[in-house]
Amino acid sequence: MSAVVTLPAGERIGRNRLGTSAIFMVNGTAIGLWAVHIPLIGAAQRIDEFLLGMMLLTVAAGAIAAMPAAGWLAGRNGADRATLGFAAGFVLVMALPVLAPGLPSLFAAALLFGICNGGLDVAMNAQATDVERARARPTMSSFHGFWSLGGLAGAAIGG
């Protein structure tokens, strides 16, 4: 039989802030790593700038398609659960565009990448709003700062 540990409200809020900051940083790092590989994707697939642009448009279309569903899921199941679900999906698909063996799989991978990243974007921002509300102080800019630090780190690692 395991005991349920209840944390004091302040400690729980602090842990939520730390976890939310971490997910923003991890997402930023992954996007930074992915972005430096875009030219390599084009070279590996032997595609011109037009098709590379269409691949990026496919990423954006996937993100736009997923965003309303992510908001609905966050409202229905909680932003924390939606964030974890989309983060898990994002981790599973983030390398697929780089590893795609051909053009059809590249576009399928780009669509999945966009869906997971767009869903994660909405869910983690909803989670950040929940944390900010619980803290009763402006916090959103710090989360986006962690995303930017992650992007910098990812680009540096990938470069």
C-alpha positions in Angstrom: 0.0 0.0 0.0 1.5 3.4 -1.0 0.9 6.6 0.8 -0.4 9.6 -1.1 1.9 12.6 -0.6 0.2 16.0 -0.7 2.5 18.9 -1.3 1.9 22.3 0.1 0.4 24.7 -2.5 3.5 26.8 -2.8 5.7 23.8 -3.5 3.2 22.4 -5.9 3.1 25.7 -7.8 6.9 25.8 -7.8 7.1 22.3 -9.3 4.6 23.1 -11.9 6.5 26.2 -12.9 9.8 24.2 -13.1 8.1 21.5 -15.2 6.5 24.0 -17.5 9.8 25.9 -17.9 11.4 22.6 -18.8 8.9 21.6 -21.4 9.3 25.1 -23.1 13.1 24.6 -23.1 12.9 21.1 -24.4 10.6 22.2 -27.2 12.8 25.1 -28.1 15.8 22.9 -28.2 14.1 20.3 -30.4 13.0 23.1 -32.8 16.5 24.5 -32.9 18.0 21.1 -33.6 15.4 20.5 -36.3 15.8 23.9 -38.0 19.5 23.4 -38.6 18.7 20.2 -40.5 16.3 21.7 -43.0 19.0 22.3 -45.6 20.2 18.7 -45.0 16.7 17.4 -45.6 16.6 19.2 -49.0 20.0 17.8 -50.0 19.2 14.2 -48.8 15.9 14.3 -50.7 17.5 16.0 -53.7 14.6 18.5 -53.8 14.6 22.1 -54.9 13.6 25.1 -52.9 10.0 24.9 -54.0 9.5 21.4 -52.6 11.4 22.2 -49.5 9.0 25.2 -49.0 6.0 22.9 -49.6 7.4 20.6 -46.9 7.6 23.5 -44.5 4.1 24.5 -45.5 3.0 21.0 -44.7 4.5 21.4 -41.2 2.5 24.6 -40.7 -0.7 23.0 -42.0 -0.4 20.2 -39.6 0.2 22.6 -36.7 -2.8 24.7 -37.7 -5.0 21.6 -38.0 -4.0 20.4 -34.5 -4.3 23.6 -32.6 -8.1 23.7 -32.1 -8.1 20.0 -31.0 -5.2 20.7 -28.5 -7.2 23.6 -27.0 -10.2 21.3 -26.6 -8.1 18.5 -25.1 -6.5 20.9 -22.7 -9.9 22.2 -21.6 -11.4 18.8 -21.3 -8.5 16.8 -19.7 -6.3 19.5 -18.2 -3.5 21.4 -19.8 -0.9 19.4 -17.9 -2.2 16.1 -19.4 -2.5 17.6 -22.9 1.0 18.9 -22.7 2.4 15.5 -21.7 0.5 13.8 -24.4 1.6 16.1 -27.2 5.2 16.2 -25.8 5.3 12.4 -26.0 4.0 12.5 -29.6 6.5 15.3 -30.5 9.4 13.3 -29.1 8.4 10.3 -31.2 8.0 12.1 -34.5 10.6 15.0 -34.3 13.3 13.1 -36.2 11.1 11.6 -38.8 11.5 14.4 -41.4 15.2 14.1 -41.2 15.1 10.3 -41.5 12.4 10.0 -44.2 13.6 7.7 -47.0 11.6 9.4 -49.8 9.4 12.3 -50.7 6.0 10.7 -49.7 7.3 9.8 -46.3 8.9 13.2 -46.0 5.6 14.9 -46.4 3.8 12.5 -44.1 6.6 13.0 -41.5 6.3 16.8 -41.9 2.5 16.6 -41.3 3.0 14.5 -38.2 5.7 16.8 -37.0 3.5 19.9 -37.4 0.5 18.2 -35.7 2.5 17.3 -32.7 4.4 20.6 -32.4 1.3 22.7 -33.0 -0.6 20.7 -30.4 2.3 21.0 -27.9 2.5 24.7 -28.5 -1.2 25.2 -27.5 -1.1 22.8 -24.6 2.1 24.1 -23.1 0.9 27.7 -23.4 -2.4 26.7 -21.7 -0.3 25.0 -18.9 1.8 28.2 -18.6 -1.4 30.2 -18.2 -2.6 27.8 -15.4 0.8 28.3 -13.6 0.7 32.0 -14.1 -2.8 32.1 -12.7 -1.8 30.0 -9.7 1.2 32.2 -9.0 -0.9 35.4 -9.3 2.1 37.1 -11.0 3.2 37.5 -14.6 5.2 34.5 -15.6 4.5 33.9 -19.3 7.5 35.8 -20.5 9.8 33.6 -18.5 8.4 30.5 -20.1 9.0 32.0 -23.6 12.5 32.9 -22.5 13.1 29.3 -21.7 11.9 28.4 -25.2 14.3 30.9 -26.7 17.2 29.6 -24.6 16.3 26.1 -25.8 16.2 27.2 -29.4 19.7 28.8 -29.0 21.0 25.6 -27.4 19.4 23.4 -30.1 20.9 25.5 -32.9 24.3 25.5 -31.3 24.2 21.7 -30.7 23.0 21.0 -34.3 25.4 23.5 -35.8 
